[in-house]
Amino acid sequence: MIRQHEKLTMSISNRKRRIQDLVTFAVPLLLDCFEDPFTLRARLVFKKYFHPARVKQLGVRRLASALLKGSDKPMHAGLDEQVYAALMDAYELYGEQEFLDFDALSDEMTHEIEMLEQEEKLLQMLNEKIYALYEHLHPSRNLETIPGIGKTLAPVMFAIISNPGRFSSTEGFRSFTGMIPGRSESGLMEGKGGKMTKAGPPSIRRALYLAADVARQWDPQIAKHYYEQMVLKGNQHVKATCAIATKMASRVLRVLKEDVPYEIRDVDGTVLTRQEARQTIVENWMVPDTVRKRLRKKK
C-alpha cells in the first residue's frame, strides 16, 4: 500500500504542476489571484471559467456570483475583479481564438481538474486503510507526538521503517534515509560533499522533509537549527529544511525504539508545553522576512 501511496502522491504532485503550467501559459496573471491555487474557488475558475471570451460575455457580476457560491469560506474582497481582469488580460493578449485555441485549452483544464479530484479521493481512501493498519501495529501512536508528524505521515514512516531495531545506530538510520551528505573523493581531497546521497526510499525523505517544515514552527531545537542554517549559513529554505530533516530522523528512530511519547524541549533541555514552545520560537528563532527575501534572490 505504501508503494501505491507514493505513486498516487507523485501523480497528484505532477498533475498540480501541469495545471499551474497550463494556467501560466494561457492566462499569465490568473495564479496571482490565489494564495493557494487549489482551493475550491481556484479550481472552479480553472474548471469552468478558463475561457476569456466566454467570461467576457458572462460579465464580472455573474462571475462574482459564481465565485461566491463556489465555496462556504469567505471570499476576499476584490477577488472577482482580479480574476476577471486576469482573464481580460489574456483576451487582449491572445484575442478570441486567433492565437490560442481556448476551446481545447478549457477542455484540457477541465479534464486535469477532474482527474486531480479523482486521484485525491483515491488517496484519501488509501490513507484511511493505511492508518487503520498502522493503529493495529503501533497502538501507542507515539510517533504522532513528534511535532510535524500526524495521521498522514506517521503510517508512511512506520511502514517504511518497519522494525526500528534493525538500525544499530542513528547514523545507520540516517544513511538508510539518504538524507546525509555524500562523500567527495578525488586525487586531491576526500570529504563530505554538499548533496544528499538519496540512497534510501524517496517516500521516507519526502515524509521527513514535510515533517521538518512543520516541526521548525513548534520544536525550539529544530527551529534554532533552521534559523542558524538560514541566518548564519545563508542556506535557502529547501536546503535548510533538508538539514533539519536529519534531526527529525533521529527523533523518529528514538521514539520508535523506546516507544515513548516525544517531549518538546527548549534549547537548554527544559521540557515545554506546545504553547510555550511556540512562544519561544516566535521570540527567539523566527527567520526575518528580509533574510528570506535576500536568500530567494540567490542563484
C-alpha positions in Angstrom: 0.0 0.0 0.0 2.9 2.4 0.7 4.2 2.0 -2.9 0.7 2.7 -4.2 0.5 5.7 -1.9 3.8 7.0 -3.2 2.7 6.6 -6.8 -0.6 8.4 -6.2 1.2 11.2 -4.3 3.7 11.7 -7.1 0.9 11.6 -9.7 -1.1 14.3 -7.8 2.1 16.4 -7.5 2.8 16.2 -11.2 -0.7 16.9 -12.2 -0.8 20.0 -10.0 2.4 21.2 -11.7 0.8 20.6 -15.1 -2.2 22.6 -14.1 -0.1 25.5 -12.9 2.0 25.4 -16.1 -1.1 25.5 -18.2 -2.6 28.4 -16.3 0.7 30.3 -16.5 0.9 29.7 -20.3 -2.7 30.6 -21.1 -3.7 33.2 -18.5 -0.5 34.5 -17.1 -2.0 36.7 -14.3 -4.5 34.2 -13.0 -2.3 32.4 -10.5 -1.6 35.7 -8.8 -5.3 35.9 -7.8 -5.0 33.0 -5.4 -2.7 32.4 -2.4 -3.4 28.7 -2.8 -4.1 27.7 -6.5 -6.0 24.6 -5.4 -8.8 26.0 -3.2 -12.4 25.2 -4.2 -12.8 28.7 -5.8 -9.5 28.4 -7.7 -10.5 25.0 -9.0 -13.9 26.4 -10.0 -12.2 29.1 -12.1 -9.9 26.7 -13.8 -12.6 24.2 -14.5 -15.5 26.4 -15.6 -14.2 29.9 -16.2 -10.9 29.4 -18.1 -12.1 30.7 -21.4 -11.5 34.5 -21.6 -14.1 35.2 -24.4 -16.8 33.3 -22.5 -16.0 35.1 -19.3 -16.2 38.4 -21.1 -19.7 37.5 -22.3 -20.6 36.4 -18.8 -19.5 39.7 -17.2 -17.9 40.4 -13.8 -21.2 40.4 -11.8 -22.2 36.9 -12.8 -18.6 35.7 -12.3 -18.7 37.2 -8.8 -22.0 35.4 -8.1 -20.5 32.1 -9.2 -17.4 32.6 -7.1 -19.4 33.3 -4.0 -21.4 30.1 -4.4 -18.2 28.1 -5.2 -17.2 27.8 -1.5 -18.6 28.2 2.0 -15.5 30.1 3.0 -15.5 33.9 2.9 -14.2 35.4 -0.4 -11.6 38.1 0.0 -12.6 41.5 -1.3 -11.9 42.1 -5.0 -11.2 38.5 -6.0 -13.9 38.6 -8.6 -12.4 41.7 -10.2 -8.9 40.3 -10.0 -10.0 37.1 -11.8 -11.9 39.0 -14.4 -9.0 41.3 -15.0 -6.6 38.4 -15.4 -8.9 36.7 -18.0 -9.4 40.0 -19.9 -5.6 40.5 -20.0 -5.4 37.1 -21.6 -8.2 38.1 -24.0 -6.3 41.2 -25.0 -3.0 39.2 -25.3 -4.3 36.3 -27.4 -7.6 37.5 -28.9 -10.7 35.4 -29.0 -9.3 32.4 -30.8 -6.7 33.9 -33.1 -3.5 32.7 -31.4 -4.7 30.1 -28.8 -7.5 27.5 -29.0 -9.2 28.3 -25.7 -11.9 25.7 -26.5 -9.3 23.0 -26.5 -7.4 24.5 -23.5 -10.6 24.8 -21.4 -11.4 21.1 -22.2 -7.9 20.1 -21.2 -8.1 22.1 -18.0 -11.4 20.6 -17.0 -10.0 17.1 -17.6 -7.0 17.8 -15.5 -9.0 19.1 -12.6 -11.4 16.2 -12.7 -8.5 13.7 -12.8 -6.9 15.5 -9.9 -10.0 15.2 -7.8 -10.4 11.5 -8.6 -6.8 10.9 -7.6 -7.3 12.9 -4.4 -10.3 10.7 -3.5 -8.3 7.5 -4.1 -5.5 8.9 -1.9 -7.9 9.7 0.9 -9.3 6.1 0.8 -5.8 4.7 0.8 -4.8 6.9 3.7 -7.7 5.5 5.7 -6.7 1.9 5.0 -3.1 2.6 5.8 -3.9 4.4 9.1 -6.2 1.5 10.2 -3.3 -0.9 9.8 -0.8 1.5 11.4 -3.1 1.8 14.5 -3.1 -2.0 14.8 0.7 -2.3 14.5 1.6 0.8 16.5 -1.2 1.2 19.1 0.6 3.7 21.2 0.8 6.1 18.2 3.8 7.8 19.9 5.1 8.6 16.5 2.4 11.3 16.3 3.6 13.0 19.4 6.6 14.4 17.4 5.8 17.9 16.1 5.3 17.7 12.3 4.2 14.1 12.2 0.5 13.5 12.1 -2.0 11.0 10.8 -0.8 11.1 7.3 3.0 10.9 7.7 3.2 8.6 10.7 1.8 5.5 8.9 4.2 6.1 6.0 7.2 6.4 8.2 6.2 3.4 10.3 5.6 1.2 7.3 9.0 2.0 5.7 11.0 1.6 8.9 9.1 -1.5 10.0 11.4 -2.8 12.7 13.5 0.0 14.3 15.7 -2.5 16.0 17.3 -3.3 12.7 19.2 0.0 12.9 22.1 -0.3 15.3 22.7 3.5 15.3 21.2 6.8 14.4 23.8 7.3 11.8 22.8 4.0 10.2 19.2 5.1 10.0 20.2 8.5 8.6 22.2 6.6 5.9 19.1 4.5 5.2 17.0 7.6 4.6 19.6 9.0 2.2 19.4 12.4 3.9 23.1 12.7 4.6 25.8 14.4 2.6 27.6 12.1 0.1 31.4 11.8 0.1 33.6 13.6 -2.4 36.8 11.8 -3.4 39.5 12.9 -5.8 43.2 12.8 -6.1 43.5 16.0 -4.1 40.9 15.6 -1.3 38.4 13.3 0.4 35.5 14.5 2.4 31.8 15.1 2.6 30.1 16.6 -0.4 27.2 19.1 -0.3 24.4 16.9 -1.9 22.4 14.2 -0.2 23.1 10.6 -1.2 19.4 9.9 -1.7 20.2 6.3 -1.2 17.0 5.3 0.6 13.3 5.2 -0.3 12.1 8.5 -1.7 8.9 8.3 0.4 10.9 8.5 3.7 12.8 11.5 2.5 9.6 13.2 1.4 7.9 12.4 4.8 10.9 13.7 6.8 11.1 16.9 4.7 7.4 17.6 5.2 7.6 16.8 8.9 10.6 19.1 9.3 8.9 22.0 7.6 6.2 21.9 10.2 8.4 20.9 13.2 10.5 24.1 12.8 7.4 26.0 13.8 6.7 24.0 17.0 10.0 22.5 18.3 12.5 25.1 19.5 15.6 22.8 19.0 14.6 22.3 15.4 13.7 25.9 15.0 17.1 27.0 16.3 18.9 24.7 13.8 16.7 26.0 10.9 17.4 29.6 12.0 21.2 29.0 12.0 21.0 27.3 8.6 19.3 30.4 7.0 20.6 33.3 9.0 24.2 32.3 9.9 25.0 29.9 7.0 22.9 31.6 4.3 21.2 28.5 3.1 17.9 28.8 1.2 14.7 27.3 2.7 14.9 24.0 0.9 18.5 23.3 1.9 17.8 24.4 5.4 14.8 22.2 5.7 16.8 19.2 4.4 19.4 19.9 7.1 16.8 19.8 9.9 15.1 16.7 8.4 18.2 14.7 9.5 17.3 15.9 13.1 13.8 14.6 12.5 15.2 11.2 11.5 16.9 10.9 14.9 13.7 11.7 16.7 11.7 9.2 14.8 14.1 6.4 15.4 14.4 7.2 19.1 10.6 7.3 19.7 10.0 4.1 17.8 12.8 2.2 19.6 11.8 3.3 23.0 8.0 3.6 22.2 7.6 6.6 24.5 5.9 10.0 23.7 8.2 12.7 22.4 8.9 15.6 24.8 9.3 19.1 23.3 12.3 20.8 24.9 13.9 24.2 24.8 17.4 24.6 23.5 18.6 24.2 27.2 16.7 21.0 27.6 13.8 22.4 29.6 10.5 20.5 28.9 7.9 22.8 27.3 4.2 22.7 26.5 3.3 23.1 22.9 2.2 26.7 23.6 5.4 27.5 25.4 7.4 26.1 22.6 5.7 28.2 20.0 6.1 31.3 22.1 9.8 30.6 22.5 10.2 30.2 18.7 8.3 33.4 18.0 10.5 35.3 20.4 13.9 33.8 19.5 14.1 31.8 16.3 11.9 33.4 13.6 13.8 34.0 10.4 13.4 37.6 9.4 11.5 38.3 6.2 14.4 40.4 5.0 16.6 37.3 5.2 14.1 35.1 3.3 13.8 37.7 0.5 17.5 38.1 0.2 18.1 34.3 0.1 15.4 33.9 -2.6 17.3 36.1 -4.9 20.4 33.9 -4.6 21.1 31.6 -7.6 
